[in-house]
Each structure stands twice: as C-alpha cells, then as structure tokens.
Amino acid sequence: MTRQRLQKLIAAAGLCSRRSAEEWIQAGRITVDGQVARVGDQADPHQQTIRVDGRALPSRGAARVLLLNKPVGVICSCDDPQGRRTVLDLLPPEHRAGLHPVGRLDADSRGALLLTDLGELTLKLTHPRYSHTKTYRVWVEGVPSEAVLDRWCRGFPLDGRPTRPAEVRRLQTRGARSLLEIELREGRNRQIRRMAEVLGHPVLDLRRTVIAGLPLGDLAEGCWMWLSEGEWKPMLDRAVPLDLHRPCD
C-alpha cells in the first residue's frame, strides 16, 4: 500500500471525518512509529504503526451507513459540551462507535440525516466541490409572491458570495403560512432559514425529506435504519465534482 495522508487513513478507519482527524493531529493525539504526527504527514499502515490516543488504528471493516429521521432539539454532533442530546444518543450504545453525522441539520430542524464511518462518503456529501441535492419541506410565514420565489430560485449574496440556483415551489397555503418544497445543491450554515428571513418569510418548520437521492420515506421521527451498500453506494457515484471557479448556470 502506498503512503497516504494521515487524516485520510484515520477517516477511512471509521473514527471520524477528515476535518476532525486533522484537528486530532493538531492536538497531538496521533503518533506514527512512536513520533507525534504533524498535519501533512503521510504513512503506510502496512509498514508503520499509527496510534490514536495510544491505541492502534483499527483496520477498515465493512462500511456502516444509516439513515436517521432527526427530531427537533437533537444536536448533530458526536458529543456536546453542554450536555444536550445528540444524534448518537438516539442509537443503541453498541452501534455508536466510529459513527459520525454526514453534514448537519440545526437543532431546530428535523428530517433525513446520514451517519456513517465511511470517510469517503462524508467527504463527497459535504465538500463544496461535489454537487448533490437535498430536498426540504418548509413552512414559512406569509404567502411568498412569484417574484420572491423567483429571487429565491436564482439565488442572491449570502456571506459575501452568491448562493447557487435552487428549485423552490409553493405546495400549499394555509391562512397566513405557506408550505414550500426547496431543493438545494449546497449546504451553507442555516441557509434556508437565513434566505427566508431576508426575503421576509421566516421559517416556521423545516424538514429534510431527501438527501443525495435517498428519500426519508415513512421512517418515523427519532427512528433509524441501516442502509445496504446498494442504497448508499449510488450516492458516491452521483457526487459530481464542480468547477468552483466557474459561475453557476
């Protein structure tokens, strides 16, 4: 086996994402042949001894991927310093080791969330250079006009750079609120909530229904299910690299 970057090897072993692995390296938690590793170091796990907090790096077993219907109030994290309930708390203890959430849903949002120990899947579903869709059902205040929906679809500056074009459809109206279906190809922090606020239609409820082509279906809130390789592998195949220097169509 050729030498590879340590963060890639750690993520491939299912311990965490590459970003977290880099933080572990910076914190001095990783050693290679007894020497504390530095960011950028490479190693060959077949020829060298890699340890995390003094424990040997586990070999890669079969990938584990599950789909969770996250309830409101649950944090998308492996642990929380404030003691709040996390997505791992929804799983039996024997299944938690090595799993981490793929991307995030804020605490006030609910719906489809993937957890995995496969670093490649996490990378391709969270890195900005890959394009995959996520679909949401969102209740907002008021009744957005066609002009507002068109502006939302075309995108506008957020954090100093334009959002990518989206698909936004009004499904129904009930009194002073409307149900929208929104399809995004990016995932900035609280993006839908922030855009809705700017457009004058604050979010009342946000539920993700489809992620990377995988529908939540009738999975009950707070419940989860293991995915077969035939269900999660197409997500890797559908993750198409983008030219980030090219303007959106």
Residue, then its C-alpha position, 0 to 999 in steps of 0.5 A: m500500500t502506498r503512503q497516504r495522508l494521515q487524516k485520510l487513513i484515520a477517516a477511512a478507519g471509521l473514527c471520524s471525518r477528515r476535518s476532525a482527524e486533522e484537528w486530532i493531529q493538531a492536538g497531538r493525539i496521533t503518533v506514527d512509529g512512536q513520533v507525534a504526527r504533524v498535519g501533512d504527514q503521510a504513512d503506510p499502515h502496512q509498514q508503520t504503526i499509527r496510534v490514536d490516543g495510544r491505541a492502534l488504528p483499527s483496520r477498515g471493516a465493512a462500511r456502516v451507513l444509516l439513515l436517521n429521521k432527526p427530531v427537533g432539539v437533537i444536536c448533530s454532533c458526536d458529543d456536546p459540551q453542554g450536555r444536550r442530546t445528540v444524534l448518537d444518543l438516539l442509537p443503541p450504545e453498541h452501534r455508536a462507535g466510529l459513527h459520525p453525522v454526514g453534514r448537519l441539520d440545526a437543532d431546530s430542524r428535523g428530517a433525513l440525516l446520514l451517519t456513517d464511518l465511511g470517510e469517503l462518503t462524508l467527504k463527497l456529501t459535504h465538500p463544496r466541490y461535489s454537487h448533490t441535492k437535498t430536498y426540504r419541506v418548509w413552512v414559512e410565514g406569509v404567502p411568498s409572491e412569484a417574484v420572491l420565489d423567483r429571487w429565491c430560485r436564482g439565488f442572491p449574496l449570502d456571506g459575501r458570495p452568491t448562493r447557487p440556483a435552487e428549485v423552490r415551489r409553493l405546495q400549499t397555503r394555509g391562512a397566513r403560512s405557506l408550505l414550500e418544497i426547496e431543493l438545494r445543491e449546497g449546504r451553507n450554515r442555516q441557509i434556508r432559514r437565513m434566505a427566508e428571513v431576508l426575503g421576509h418569510p421566516v421559517l416556521d418548520l423545516r424538514r429534510t425529506v431527501i438527501a443525495g437521492l435517498p428519500l426519508g420515506d415513512l421512517a418515523e421521527g427519532c427512528w433509524m435504519w441501516l442502509s445496504e451498500g446498494e442504497w448508499k453506494p449510488m450516492l458516491d457515484r452521483a457526487v459530481p465534482l464542480d468547477l468552483h471557479r466557474p459561475c453557476d448556470 
